[in-house]
Amino acid sequence: MGSLPYPKLLGEVTPTGGRRWIPVEESPLSRAATYKALSLGFWDSVILQFPGSKRTRRFIDALSIDRHFEKLMAEQKATKQAQEA
């Protein structure tokens, strides 16, 4: 059996040089707001559990956070431009 691909996956970097997969604890929002964003489908995540272990860890896709923030920024710009017109 070969080695697990998790270390390589978790070490993946974004185009801007940051880590792609971040633990929930390192989210830019509070824990409650992070889980709300996840439950609403704003952000993508994976739950990692090694074979034989009961412990799990959730990792958030940093690119999905970027996509969501970019979408919010575009919506807010459009709203502002509409109000100024």
PyMOL CGO cylinders between C-alpha atoms (Angstrom):
from pymol import cmd
from pymol.cgo import CYLINDER

trace = [
    CYLINDER, 0.00, 0.00, 0.00, 1.43, 3.42, -0.95, 0.3, 1, 1, 1, 1, 1, 1,
    CYLINDER, 1.43, 3.42, -0.95, 1.62, 6.52, 1.19, 0.3, 1, 1, 1, 1, 1, 1,
    CYLINDER, 1.62, 6.52, 1.19, -1.46, 8.64, 1.70, 0.3, 1, 1, 1, 1, 1, 1,
    CYLINDER, -1.46, 8.64, 1.70, -1.80, 11.68, -0.59, 0.3, 1, 1, 1, 1, 1, 1,
    CYLINDER, -1.80, 11.68, -0.59, -2.95, 13.99, 2.24, 0.3, 1, 1, 1, 1, 1, 1,
    CYLINDER, -2.95, 13.99, 2.24, 0.37, 15.75, 3.00, 0.3, 1, 1, 1, 1, 1, 1,
    CYLINDER, 0.37, 15.75, 3.00, 0.73, 16.71, -0.66, 0.3, 1, 1, 1, 1, 1, 1,
    CYLINDER, 0.73, 16.71, -0.66, -2.89, 17.82, -0.86, 0.3, 1, 1, 1, 1, 1, 1,
    CYLINDER, -2.89, 17.82, -0.86, -2.71, 19.90, 2.29, 0.3, 1, 1, 1, 1, 1, 1,
    CYLINDER, -2.71, 19.90, 2.29, 0.54, 21.47, 1.08, 0.3, 1, 1, 1, 1, 1, 1,
    CYLINDER, 0.54, 21.47, 1.08, -1.02, 22.70, -2.16, 0.3, 1, 1, 1, 1, 1, 1,
    CYLINDER, -1.02, 22.70, -2.16, -0.69, 26.46, -2.66, 0.3, 1, 1, 1, 1, 1, 1,
    CYLINDER, -0.69, 26.46, -2.66, -3.00, 29.01, -4.24, 0.3, 1, 1, 1, 1, 1, 1,
    CYLINDER, -3.00, 29.01, -4.24, -1.98, 31.17, -7.22, 0.3, 1, 1, 1, 1, 1, 1,
    CYLINDER, -1.98, 31.17, -7.22, -1.22, 33.97, -4.75, 0.3, 1, 1, 1, 1, 1, 1,
    CYLINDER, -1.22, 33.97, -4.75, 1.15, 31.74, -2.77, 0.3, 1, 1, 1, 1, 1, 1,
    CYLINDER, 1.15, 31.74, -2.77, -1.04, 30.94, 0.24, 0.3, 1, 1, 1, 1, 1, 1,
    CYLINDER, -1.04, 30.94, 0.24, -2.07, 27.48, 1.36, 0.3, 1, 1, 1, 1, 1, 1,
    CYLINDER, -2.07, 27.48, 1.36, -5.08, 26.14, -0.51, 0.3, 1, 1, 1, 1, 1, 1,
    CYLINDER, -5.08, 26.14, -0.51, -6.50, 24.08, 2.37, 0.3, 1, 1, 1, 1, 1, 1,
    CYLINDER, -6.50, 24.08, 2.37, -6.76, 25.83, 5.71, 0.3, 1, 1, 1, 1, 1, 1,
    CYLINDER, -6.76, 25.83, 5.71, -8.02, 24.39, 9.01, 0.3, 1, 1, 1, 1, 1, 1,
    CYLINDER, -8.02, 24.39, 9.01, -11.26, 25.84, 10.35, 0.3, 1, 1, 1, 1, 1, 1,
    CYLINDER, -11.26, 25.84, 10.35, -9.26, 27.38, 13.20, 0.3, 1, 1, 1, 1, 1, 1,
    CYLINDER, -9.26, 27.38, 13.20, -7.43, 29.61, 10.68, 0.3, 1, 1, 1, 1, 1, 1,
    CYLINDER, -7.43, 29.61, 10.68, -10.56, 30.91, 8.97, 0.3, 1, 1, 1, 1, 1, 1,
    CYLINDER, -10.56, 30.91, 8.97, -10.70, 34.69, 8.48, 0.3, 1, 1, 1, 1, 1, 1,
    CYLINDER, -10.70, 34.69, 8.48, -14.05, 34.73, 10.32, 0.3, 1, 1, 1, 1, 1, 1,
    CYLINDER, -14.05, 34.73, 10.32, -15.16, 33.58, 13.75, 0.3, 1, 1, 1, 1, 1, 1,
    CYLINDER, -15.16, 33.58, 13.75, -15.84, 29.87, 14.25, 0.3, 1, 1, 1, 1, 1, 1,
    CYLINDER, -15.84, 29.87, 14.25, -19.61, 30.45, 14.25, 0.3, 1, 1, 1, 1, 1, 1,
    CYLINDER, -19.61, 30.45, 14.25, -19.50, 32.59, 11.09, 0.3, 1, 1, 1, 1, 1, 1,
    CYLINDER, -19.50, 32.59, 11.09, -17.23, 30.04, 9.42, 0.3, 1, 1, 1, 1, 1, 1,
    CYLINDER, -17.23, 30.04, 9.42, -19.63, 27.17, 10.05, 0.3, 1, 1, 1, 1, 1, 1,
    CYLINDER, -19.63, 27.17, 10.05, -22.54, 29.36, 8.90, 0.3, 1, 1, 1, 1, 1, 1,
    CYLINDER, -22.54, 29.36, 8.90, -20.72, 30.11, 5.62, 0.3, 1, 1, 1, 1, 1, 1,
    CYLINDER, -20.72, 30.11, 5.62, -20.05, 26.39, 5.20, 0.3, 1, 1, 1, 1, 1, 1,
    CYLINDER, -20.05, 26.39, 5.20, -23.65, 25.40, 5.96, 0.3, 1, 1, 1, 1, 1, 1,
    CYLINDER, -23.65, 25.40, 5.96, -24.95, 27.98, 3.48, 0.3, 1, 1, 1, 1, 1, 1,
    CYLINDER, -24.95, 27.98, 3.48, -22.64, 26.58, 0.80, 0.3, 1, 1, 1, 1, 1, 1,
    CYLINDER, -22.64, 26.58, 0.80, -20.65, 29.80, 0.45, 0.3, 1, 1, 1, 1, 1, 1,
    CYLINDER, -20.65, 29.80, 0.45, -17.37, 27.96, 1.03, 0.3, 1, 1, 1, 1, 1, 1,
    CYLINDER, -17.37, 27.96, 1.03, -16.17, 24.45, 0.18, 0.3, 1, 1, 1, 1, 1, 1,
    CYLINDER, -16.17, 24.45, 0.18, -14.56, 22.12, 2.69, 0.3, 1, 1, 1, 1, 1, 1,
    CYLINDER, -14.56, 22.12, 2.69, -13.43, 18.57, 3.25, 0.3, 1, 1, 1, 1, 1, 1,
    CYLINDER, -13.43, 18.57, 3.25, -13.38, 16.45, 6.37, 0.3, 1, 1, 1, 1, 1, 1,
    CYLINDER, -13.38, 16.45, 6.37, -10.22, 14.44, 6.80, 0.3, 1, 1, 1, 1, 1, 1,
    CYLINDER, -10.22, 14.44, 6.80, -10.19, 11.22, 8.82, 0.3, 1, 1, 1, 1, 1, 1,
    CYLINDER, -10.19, 11.22, 8.82, -7.34, 8.77, 8.74, 0.3, 1, 1, 1, 1, 1, 1,
    CYLINDER, -7.34, 8.77, 8.74, -8.17, 5.05, 8.64, 0.3, 1, 1, 1, 1, 1, 1,
    CYLINDER, -8.17, 5.05, 8.64, -8.60, 3.64, 12.14, 0.3, 1, 1, 1, 1, 1, 1,
    CYLINDER, -8.60, 3.64, 12.14, -8.93, 7.08, 13.74, 0.3, 1, 1, 1, 1, 1, 1,
    CYLINDER, -8.93, 7.08, 13.74, -12.07, 8.53, 15.29, 0.3, 1, 1, 1, 1, 1, 1,
    CYLINDER, -12.07, 8.53, 15.29, -10.77, 12.08, 15.13, 0.3, 1, 1, 1, 1, 1, 1,
    CYLINDER, -10.77, 12.08, 15.13, -11.67, 14.24, 12.15, 0.3, 1, 1, 1, 1, 1, 1,
    CYLINDER, -11.67, 14.24, 12.15, -10.42, 17.62, 10.92, 0.3, 1, 1, 1, 1, 1, 1,
    CYLINDER, -10.42, 17.62, 10.92, -12.24, 19.98, 8.59, 0.3, 1, 1, 1, 1, 1, 1,
    CYLINDER, -12.24, 19.98, 8.59, -10.26, 21.96, 6.04, 0.3, 1, 1, 1, 1, 1, 1,
    CYLINDER, -10.26, 21.96, 6.04, -11.65, 24.87, 4.03, 0.3, 1, 1, 1, 1, 1, 1,
    CYLINDER, -11.65, 24.87, 4.03, -10.75, 25.49, 0.40, 0.3, 1, 1, 1, 1, 1, 1,
    CYLINDER, -10.75, 25.49, 0.40, -9.13, 28.94, 0.46, 0.3, 1, 1, 1, 1, 1, 1,
    CYLINDER, -9.13, 28.94, 0.46, -9.96, 29.37, -3.23, 0.3, 1, 1, 1, 1, 1, 1,
    CYLINDER, -9.96, 29.37, -3.23, -13.68, 29.07, -2.41, 0.3, 1, 1, 1, 1, 1, 1,
    CYLINDER, -13.68, 29.07, -2.41, -13.27, 31.85, 0.19, 0.3, 1, 1, 1, 1, 1, 1,
    CYLINDER, -13.27, 31.85, 0.19, -11.57, 34.00, -2.46, 0.3, 1, 1, 1, 1, 1, 1,
    CYLINDER, -11.57, 34.00, -2.46, -14.36, 33.27, -4.98, 0.3, 1, 1, 1, 1, 1, 1,
    CYLINDER, -14.36, 33.27, -4.98, -17.04, 34.16, -2.44, 0.3, 1, 1, 1, 1, 1, 1,
    CYLINDER, -17.04, 34.16, -2.44, -15.32, 37.40, -1.40, 0.3, 1, 1, 1, 1, 1, 1,
    CYLINDER, -15.32, 37.40, -1.40, -14.79, 38.38, -5.06, 0.3, 1, 1, 1, 1, 1, 1,
    CYLINDER, -14.79, 38.38, -5.06, -18.50, 37.74, -5.73, 0.3, 1, 1, 1, 1, 1, 1,
    CYLINDER, -18.50, 37.74, -5.73, -19.48, 39.88, -2.72, 0.3, 1, 1, 1, 1, 1, 1,
    CYLINDER, -19.48, 39.88, -2.72, -17.16, 42.64, -3.85, 0.3, 1, 1, 1, 1, 1, 1,
    CYLINDER, -17.16, 42.64, -3.85, -18.65, 42.65, -7.37, 0.3, 1, 1, 1, 1, 1, 1,
    CYLINDER, -18.65, 42.65, -7.37, -22.20, 42.72, -5.97, 0.3, 1, 1, 1, 1, 1, 1,
    CYLINDER, -22.20, 42.72, -5.97, -21.34, 45.58, -3.62, 0.3, 1, 1, 1, 1, 1, 1,
    CYLINDER, -21.34, 45.58, -3.62, -19.68, 47.58, -6.42, 0.3, 1, 1, 1, 1, 1, 1,
    CYLINDER, -19.68, 47.58, -6.42, -22.72, 47.07, -8.64, 0.3, 1, 1, 1, 1, 1, 1,
    CYLINDER, -22.72, 47.07, -8.64, -25.06, 48.20, -5.85, 0.3, 1, 1, 1, 1, 1, 1,
    CYLINDER, -25.06, 48.20, -5.85, -22.93, 51.27, -5.17, 0.3, 1, 1, 1, 1, 1, 1,
    CYLINDER, -22.93, 51.27, -5.17, -22.81, 52.19, -8.85, 0.3, 1, 1, 1, 1, 1, 1,
    CYLINDER, -22.81, 52.19, -8.85, -26.58, 51.77, -9.15, 0.3, 1, 1, 1, 1, 1, 1,
    CYLINDER, -26.58, 51.77, -9.15, -27.12, 54.03, -6.14, 0.3, 1, 1, 1, 1, 1, 1,
    CYLINDER, -27.12, 54.03, -6.14, -24.83, 56.70, -7.58, 0.3, 1, 1, 1, 1, 1, 1,
    CYLINDER, -24.83, 56.70, -7.58, -26.57, 56.67, -10.95, 0.3, 1, 1, 1, 1, 1, 1,
]
cmd.load_cgo(trace, "trace")
